[in-house]
Amino acid sequence: MFEKQIRLISEFQIQCVLIGSFAAFIHGASIRTPDLDVCYSRDNANLIKVVEGLRSVNALLRGAPADRSFILDEETLARGLNFPFVTDIGHFDLFGEVQGAAILPNALATPMR
């Protein structure tokens, strides 16, 4: 179900940690939601990769009013934290921070393969 999103992360070498229902599913949970949730590294080099990856799949901000424009660029991502997107490959949700969860420092150091 999330193969294309995982490939996108790998192809663009986006530094992130899988969270949410898909991460729980990997660990044995039986329920999944239709979106892939990731906690992404917010350094500028990674923001560039995130933007390039999301643009490649025509990402649009999910739930945004149609009469408002959303500029998908590094500056926008740097100014916010959490962004729900709909893309050509499914829903892809970015979380800049996950309250109550500890992310190991080197968990974000190695891109997923």
N, C-alpha and C positions, 0 to 999 in steps of 0.2 A: 504493500500500500504506500509506503514512503520511500521506495527505492529511488525514484527520480529526485526527491529532495536530498537524500543522502548523497547521491551522485553529484548534485550541484555543490554541496558543501565540499566534497572531495575535489571536484574539478577546479574550483576557485580557491581551494586551500583556505577556506574560512575557518578561523579559530573559534571554536564554540564547544559547548557541552550540551548534549541532548538532555532535555528535561521533560516534564509533563507525562502524558499518558503513554507515549511511545517508549520513553525510558522505563516507565513502570511495566509496560508490556514485555520488554526485554528481560525484566527481572521476574516475570511470571504472572503479572496481573492479566485479567481476562478482558478488561474493558479498554477500548481505545477511542479517542476522538479523531475527527477527520483532519486535524491540523498537526503539523510537526512543530514542536516548541523547542527553541534553543536559547541558551544564555550565551551571548556572543561577546567576544573580547572587543573592547571599545577603543583600542588604540587606533591611530589614524591609518596605519597600513592595513589593518583588518577591515576598517570601515570602507576603504576603497574596494577591497575584495567583496564585501557584502553587497555594496551598491552595484558593482559589475555583475555579480551573480544574479541579483534580483532583477536588474534591467534585462538580462538575457532571457528571463522567463516572463517578461512583461508584468512585473509586480505592480499591483494597485493597492492602496491602503483600504483594507476591508472596513466597511461601515462609514467611510468618509462621505460627507454630503457631496452630491454630484456637482453642485455649483461652486465648490471650493477646489482649488488646485493643490496638489501635493507634489512637492519637488523631492524626488528620490535622489539625494546626494549625501556626501559625507557630512556636510554641515548640518543638514536636517537630522540625521541620525545622531550626531554628536550633541545636539540640543535637546533631544528627547531620550527616552529609555526603552519603552515598549511599543512595538509596532506590529499590528496584525495585517498580514498581506494575503491577498488572493493572487495566485499566479497561474500560468499555463500548466503547471505541474501540481497544483493543489494549494491548500492553505499552508502558510509558512509564517509562524509567529516568532518575532524576535523579542527577547527580554534582556535588557541591559543589566538588571539586578534581579535577584531572586531572594526575597526576604525569608529569613529563617533557614536558608540553605548555605552551607559552606562549600565553596568551590576550591579545590586544591590549587595552589599557585601554578604548578606545572601541568594541570589538567588542560589549560588553554595554550600551553607552549607548543604542542605538537598537533599539526593539522590532521584531521581524520583521513584515513585512506580507505 
